[in-house]
């Protein structure tokens, strides 16, 4: 998966279309990401004991990774991500590359 935790992304589809946020969690097997403060769902919690009040808990739901675009840290634009292989002393290393400005991400 080309999107990692703590990346800044822009949402391309859904109710929060056009908004940007930071990735909190990534599920690479399912191809989903959770974004801070966006795509919020509300869960209603029942009171456990008598006299307590119920609660509404808001939490960010997962969104498909194909519906978000990475924002390049150097050029600040939403971009696609390419991969670059470089050989070093410890073997082959893989880097993410911005398709617009051609800089290495991270």
N, C-alpha and C positions, 0 to 999 in steps of 0.2 A: 504494500500500500504506500502511496506517495505522500500521504498526509500523516503527520506525526503529532504527538501531544505537544502543547504549547505553541503550535503554529497559529498564525492569524489567517482566517479564512473569510470568504464572502459567500453568503447563501444565494444560490441561483434559482431555486424553486421552492414553493411552499408559502406558508402564511408570513414568514419573515424574509421574504425575497428582497435582496438588495442590502441587507444588514450585515455587519461584520462582527466577528467575535473571536475569542481564543478557544482552541480545542482543549477540552477537559479530559476526554477519554476516547480511545480508539478501539474498535473491535475489528481486527483485520480479517478474521475468519468470516464474519458476516458482512464486511464492507460498510460499516457504520461508524459515525462519529457523533460525539456529544459536544455541544458548543455552549460556552458560558453565557447565561442570560438570554438565550434564544431557544425557540421551539419549546417553550415551557408548557408543561402539563400540570394539572391540579389534581391532587389526591385528597379525598376527604377521609379524615381519621375519626373514628368513633371514640367517645370518652371511655377510658378503661374502668374508672371507679365512679361511684355516685358523687355528684357535686362537681365533677370535672367538666370542662367544656370540650367540645369537639374542635378539631383543627382542620385547616386547609393547608396542605403542604404543596408548594410549587417546586418542581424540579425539571431540569433540562432533559428532554427526551432525545433519543438517538435519531439521526437523520442519515439517509443514504449518502455515502461518500461521493457518489457521482453528482449529487446536487450541491456540492460546495466547490469553490475554486480557491486555491492557495493565493495569498497576497505576498508578493516578493518583498523581502525586507530591504533590498537595496533600491529597487525602482519604485516600489509602492503600488504597483498595478496588479490586478488579478491576472494570473498566468497559469499556463499548463506547466507540468513538471516533466523534465527529461532526466535520464540517468546517464552518468559518465563514469567510466571505469578507468582507474589509474593504478599502475603497478608501482609498488614500493618495496621496502625491505621486508615487510611483513606479509607480502603477497598482494593480491588484487583487492582494491578498495572501491566501493561504490559510492558515488556522490549524487545528490539531487541538484539539478541545474534548471534555472529559470529559462523558459523558451524565448522570452522577449529580450532580456538584457544579457543573457548567456553567462551570468555569474553563478557561482556555487552557493547553494543555500545551506547554511550551517557550516 
